[in-house]
């Protein structure tokens, strides 16, 4: 008798999580598109207060990364993601019900806190359903939803707001989230073997893959894992990638509009779509290398290649400021974004390799520090444009060339960081005194990160 082929329910899981990330960016882009309409309707919503509203989301989002990741590890992704999506959907809908600026601040902080578990929870789900050789492509498809969602939303949200009004647009986005949460609760199971559509062969394939690449430090205390050189370097390199990426959704459009006009600014969605392609390419590369028996290099090579491309693209951008056409900048920035987006699949797969059953908390720690890079990029970009010059590459102010050099340097340092990152490196057990010291140091690091995020987002951003 022939053995039945494994079912492919894990691919449906990846599709569901792809739609999950599309939804997260629909909700985020909506408030940017609705800014003018909201200011006309909400008492006290000045430009400065609107800046606080944008910033308070990022603070809540960063602050709850690790708690949300821990929660996903503790109760399982089925319950955790259902609760997380319902919470942020409720506060998305409540955004459409506010009439004062203060109430909007509260709602958006709680929205950010609710959405904090979106990525750590999904990473925990992917860990349990994908064998290590498929984690790269799974993470690539999963994260590409955010880029596609952002690009589509930049075009679609203004039209939807024009059609049904900004308040009902928030309600519609919330309804999409509630529907997704219901589908997730009904379809997903924390263990693939418990899913009625997963046959024994697929469950065995997943389980055997996880066992073949067991988490080397699974029994060590979480504080030792999260303060290891591996995770600290993962935090640093992820912040480096965000320094480049977040320019694409913050300052790139106004910068292009000021220098080349509003028609040229409409082209700034191109790097986002290029970035989405990079996530798929990198995911396939990670998967292909792992299948060839290179579990460490399958993470390291795509990430290092991506950061080298990111640095090269950023340096290319310094040569475009005098161009009469915007296309040299768009192409150069697309090269850079393609590069840094190649690093996402190996970065999050790396957290799964290290974290194992604690993938949610480990990836949440990386994502929290990554938000520091996002905050720094939003603050430093206009400062570099107005004040910073460099010999040869950025000899005068008024262009972003000096920032592009800075971002290229950070991408170069990330290449070096990956040389020392190894998800299979075993760690020695530490005595209680050393663990206590690490705990104090980690808490201090998180306090600094939160303090910088609050200052940058609320007082500088």
C-alpha positions in Angstrom: 0.0 0.0 0.0 1.2 3.5 -0.9 1.8 6.0 1.9 -0.6 9.0 1.7 1.1 12.3 0.8 1.3 14.9 3.6 -1.5 17.4 3.5 -0.7 21.1 3.1 -2.7 22.8 5.8 0.4 24.6 7.0 0.3 26.6 3.7 -3.2 27.8 4.6 -1.8 28.9 8.0 0.8 31.0 6.1 -2.0 32.5 3.9 -4.0 33.4 7.0 -1.0 35.1 8.6 -0.3 37.0 5.4 -3.8 38.4 5.5 -3.2 39.1 9.2 -0.3 41.5 8.3 -2.2 43.1 5.5 -4.8 44.0 8.1 -2.3 45.5 10.6 -1.1 48.0 8.0 -4.6 48.8 6.8 -5.4 50.0 10.3 -2.1 52.0 10.6 -2.3 53.7 7.2 -6.0 54.6 7.7 -5.3 57.2 10.4 -2.7 58.9 8.2 -5.1 59.1 5.2 -7.9 60.4 7.5 -5.7 63.1 9.2 -7.4 66.2 7.6 -11.0 64.9 8.0 -10.3 64.0 11.6 -8.9 67.4 12.4 -12.0 69.0 11.0 -14.3 66.9 13.3 -12.3 66.4 16.5 -12.0 69.2 19.1 -8.4 70.2 19.9 -6.7 68.0 17.2 -4.0 70.4 16.1 -1.0 69.3 14.0 1.1 69.0 17.2 -1.6 66.9 18.9 -1.9 64.8 15.8 1.9 64.2 16.0 1.3 63.0 19.6 -1.5 60.7 18.3 0.9 59.1 15.8 3.6 58.8 18.3 1.5 57.3 21.2 0.6 54.4 19.0 4.3 53.6 18.5 5.0 53.9 22.3 2.2 51.4 23.1 3.2 49.1 20.4 6.8 48.9 21.5 6.0 48.8 25.2 3.9 45.7 25.0 6.0 43.7 22.5 7.6 41.4 25.1 4.5 41.0 27.3 2.4 40.1 24.3 5.1 37.7 23.1 5.2 36.0 26.5 1.4 35.9 26.5 1.4 34.1 23.1 4.0 31.6 24.4 2.0 31.0 27.6 -1.6 30.5 26.3 -0.8 29.5 22.8 -1.3 31.4 19.5 -4.9 30.3 19.0 -6.2 32.0 22.0 -3.6 34.8 22.1 -4.0 36.0 18.5 -7.8 35.8 18.7 -7.7 38.1 21.8 -5.0 40.4 20.3 -6.9 40.9 17.0 -10.2 41.5 18.8 -8.6 44.0 21.1 -7.0 46.1 18.4 -10.1 45.8 16.2 -12.2 47.2 19.0 -9.9 50.1 19.5 -9.8 50.6 15.7 -13.6 51.0 15.7 -13.4 53.3 18.8 -11.0 55.6 16.8 -14.0 56.3 14.6 -16.1 57.2 17.7 -13.9 59.8 19.4 -14.7 63.5 19.5 -11.9 64.9 21.6 -8.1 64.8 21.2 -7.5 63.4 24.6 -9.8 60.5 24.1 -8.1 59.8 20.7 -4.7 59.7 22.5 -6.0 57.1 24.9 -7.6 55.0 22.2 -4.5 55.0 20.0 -2.2 54.1 22.8 -4.5 51.1 23.6 -4.6 50.3 19.9 -0.8 50.2 19.8 -0.7 48.0 22.9 -3.3 45.6 21.4 -1.5 45.3 18.1 1.9 44.7 19.8 1.3 40.9 19.8 0.5 40.7 16.1 4.0 39.7 15.0 5.3 37.8 18.1 2.0 35.8 18.2 2.2 34.9 14.5 5.9 33.9 14.9 4.9 31.6 17.7 2.3 30.0 15.4 4.7 29.6 12.6 7.3 27.9 14.9 4.8 25.2 15.8 3.5 24.6 12.3 6.6 24.9 10.1 9.7 22.7 10.1 12.9 24.8 10.2 13.5 24.3 6.5 10.3 26.1 5.7 10.5 28.9 8.2 12.2 31.3 5.8 9.6 31.2 3.1 6.9 31.2 5.7 8.3 34.4 7.3 8.8 36.0 3.9 5.2 35.5 2.8 4.0 36.5 6.2 5.9 39.8 6.3 5.2 40.7 2.6 1.6 41.2 3.6 2.6 44.3 5.6 4.3 45.8 2.6 1.5 45.0 0.2 -1.0 46.2 2.7 0.8 49.5 3.2 1.2 50.1 -0.6 -2.4 49.2 -1.4 -3.7 51.2 1.6 -1.8 54.4 0.5 -4.0 54.3 -2.6 -7.2 52.8 -1.4 -7.8 54.4 2.0 -8.3 58.0 0.7 -10.9 56.7 -1.8 -12.7 54.7 0.9 -12.7 57.7 3.3 -14.2 59.8 0.5 -16.9 57.2 -0.1 -18.1 56.3 3.4 -16.4 58.9 5.7 -13.4 58.5 8.0 -15.5 57.3 11.0 -17.1 54.4 9.1 -13.7 53.6 7.5 -12.3 52.8 10.9 -15.4 50.7 11.6 -15.0 48.8 8.3 -11.3 48.1 9.1 -12.3 46.8 12.6 -14.9 44.5 11.0 -12.2 43.0 8.8 -10.2 42.3 11.9 -13.1 40.7 13.8 -13.8 38.4 10.8 -10.2 37.4 10.7 -10.2 36.7 14.4 -13.2 34.5 14.1 -11.7 32.5 11.2 -8.5 32.1 13.2 -10.3 30.8 16.2 -12.4 28.3 14.2 -9.5 27.1 11.9 -6.3 27.2 13.9 -5.1 24.7 16.5 -2.0 25.2 18.6 -0.8 21.7 17.7 -1.0 20.7 14.0 -1.8 17.1 15.0 -5.0 18.4 16.6 -6.3 19.9 13.4 -8.9 17.7 11.7 -7.6 18.5 8.2 -3.9 17.7 9.0 -3.1 14.0 8.2 -0.6 12.0 10.1 2.0 12.4 7.4 1.9 16.2 7.6 2.0 16.2 11.4 5.0 13.8 11.4 6.8 16.0 8.8 6.4 19.1 11.0 7.3 17.3 14.2 10.3 15.6 12.7 11.6 18.8 11.3 11.4 20.5 14.7 13.1 17.6 16.4 15.9 17.5 13.8 16.8 21.1 14.6 16.1 21.2 18.3 16.4 24.5 20.1 19.9 24.2 21.7 19.2 26.2 24.9 15.5 25.3 25.4 16.0 24.6 29.2 17.9 27.7 30.0 16.2 30.7 31.8 14.6 33.2 29.4 16.7 36.1 30.7 19.9 34.2 29.7 18.5 33.6 26.2 17.3 37.2 25.6 20.6 38.7 26.9 22.8 36.3 24.9 25.1 37.7 22.2 22.8 36.1 19.6 19.7 38.0 20.6 21.5 41.3 21.4 23.0 41.2 17.9 19.6 40.3 16.5 18.2 43.4 18.2 20.9 45.7 16.8 20.7 44.5 13.2 16.9 44.6 13.2 17.1 48.3 14.4 19.5 48.9 11.6 17.1 47.6 9.0 14.3 49.7 10.3 16.4 52.9 10.0 16.2 52.3 6.2 12.7 50.8 5.9 10.8 53.3 7.9 11.9 56.2 5.7 9.8 54.5 3.0 6.6 55.0 5.0 7.4 58.3 6.7 9.7 60.9 5.1 10.3 59.5 1.6 7.0 60.9 0.1 7.3 64.5 1.5 11.0 64.6 0.6 10.3 63.6 -3.0 7.3 66.0 -3.2 9.4 68.9 -2.0 12.3 68.3 -4.4 10.5 66.8 -7.5 6.8 67.7 -7.1 3.5 65.9 -6.2 3.4 63.8 -9.4 6.8 62.4 -8.6 5.7 61.7 -5.0 3.1 59.2 -6.3 6.0 56.9 -7.3 7.1 56.4 -3.7 5.0 53.3 -3.4 7.4 51.5 -5.8 10.0 50.7 -3.2 7.4 49.1 -1.0 6.3 46.7 -3.7 10.0 46.0 -4.5 10.4 45.2 -0.8 7.5 42.8 -0.9 9.2 40.9 -3.7 12.5 40.8 -1.7 10.7 39.1 1.2 9.6 36.3 -1.1 13.0 36.0 -2.7 14.8 35.9 0.6 12.3 33.4 2.0 12.9 31.1 -0.9 16.7 31.5 -0.5 16.5 30.8 3.3 14.4 27.7 2.6 16.7 26.5 -0.3 19.9 26.8 1.7 18.4 25.0 4.7 17.3 22.1 2.6 20.9 21.8 1.4 22.0 21.2 4.9 23.1 24.7 5.9 20.9 25.7 8.9 23.2 28.5 10.0 24.2 29.8 6.6 20.6 29.7 5.5 20.0 32.6 7.9 23.4 34.3 7.6 23.9 34.5 3.8 20.5 36.1 2.9 20.8 38.6 5.7 24.4 39.6 4.9 23.6 39.8 1.2 20.6 42.0 2.0 22.5 44.4 4.2 25.2 44.7 1.6 22.6 45.6 -1.0 21.0 48.0 1.5 24.3 49.8 2.1 25.0 49.9 -1.7 21.5 51.2 -2.5 21.8 53.9 0.2 25.2 55.1 -1.2 23.6 55.1 -4.7 20.9 57.5 -3.3 23.6 60.0 -2.5 24.3 60.4 -6.3 20.7 61.3 -7.2 20.0 64.6 -5.4 21.1 66.7 -8.5 19.0 64.7 -10.9 16.1 66.4 -12.7 14.2 63.2 -12.7 13.0 61.4 -9.6 13.6 57.9 -11.1 17.3 57.6 -10.1 16.3 58.1 -6.4 13.3 55.7 -6.7 15.5 53.0 -8.3 18.4 53.5 -5.9 16.1 53.5 -2.8 14.3 50.4 -4.2 17.7 48.6 -4.3 18.3 49.6 -0.7 14.8 48.6 0.4 15.1 45.3 -1.5 18.3 44.7 0.5 17.0 45.4 4.0 13.7 43.6 3.3 15.8 40.5 2.5 16.9 40.5 6.1 13.4 40.0 7.6 12.9 36.4 6.9 16.3 35.3 8.3 15.9 37.6 11.3 12.5 36.2 12.4 13.4 32.7 11.5 16.5 33.2 13.7 14.3 34.1 16.6 12.3 30.9 16.1 15.5 28.9 16.0 16.7 30.4 19.2 13.4 30.8 21.1 11.7 27.5 20.3 8.6 27.4 22.5 9.5 31.0 23.6 9.7 32.4 20.1 7.0 34.9 20.9 8.9 36.6 23.7 12.3 36.4 21.9 10.9 37.9 18.7 9.0 40.5 20.7 12.3 41.6 22.3 13.9 42.0 18.9 10.9 43.8 17.5 10.8 46.2 20.5 14.4 47.3 19.9 13.7 47.4 16.2 11.2 50.1 16.8 14.0 52.2 18.2 15.5 52.2 14.7 12.2 53.2 13.3 11.9 56.1 15.8 15.5 57.2 15.1 15.0 57.2 11.4 11.9 59.5 11.7 13.7 61.9 13.9 17.2 61.9 12.3 16.1 62.2 8.7 14.9 65.8 8.8 17.8 66.7 11.1 20.4 65.3 8.7 18.7 67.1 5.8 18.8 70.4 7.6 22.1 70.3 9.5 24.6 67.5 8.6 27.2 67.6 5.8 29.9 65.1 4.9 33.0 65.5 2.7 32.4 64.4 -0.9 29.2 62.5 -0.4 27.1 65.2 1.2 29.0 68.5 0.9 25.9 70.7 1.6 22.7 70.7 3.5 19.3 70.6 2.0 19.5 67.0 0.7 19.2 63.7 2.4 22.6 62.5 1.2 24.2 62.6 4.7 21.3 60.5 6.1 21.8 58.0 3.3 25.4 57.7 4.2 24.4 57.1 7.9 21.9 54.4 6.9 24.5 52.8 4.7 26.9 52.7 7.6 24.3 51.1 9.9 23.6 48.4 7.2 27.4 47.8 7.0 27.6 47.2 10.8 24.6 44.8 10.5 26.7 42.7 8.0 29.4 42.4 10.7 26.8 41.6 13.4 25.6 38.6 11.3 29.1 37.2 11.2 28.8 36.5 14.9 25.2 35.3 15.0 24.7 31.5 15.2 21.2 30.1 16.2 22.7 26.7 17.0 25.4 27.9 19.4 25.0 26.2 22.8 25.2 28.4 25.9 26.7 27.4 29.3 24.5 27.5 32.4 25.0 30.7 34.4 25.0 31.0 38.2 22.1 32.8 39.9 24.2 35.9 40.5 25.1 36.3 36.8 21.5 35.9 35.8 20.5 38.6 38.3 23.1 40.9 36.8 21.8 40.2 33.3 18.2 40.8 34.4 19.1 44.2 35.8 21.0 45.1 32.6 18.2 43.9 30.4 15.6 45.9 32.3 17.9 49.0 32.1 18.2 48.5 28.4 14.4 48.2 27.9 13.9 51.3 30.1 16.4 53.3 27.9 14.7 52.0 24.7 11.2 53.0 26.0 12.5 56.4 27.2 14.1 57.1 23.8 10.9 56.0 22.0 8.7 58.2 24.1 11.0 61.2 23.7 11.4 60.7 20.0 7.8 60.0 19.1 6.1 62.5 21.4 8.6 65.4 21.5 10.6 65.2 18.4 8.5 63.2 15.9 
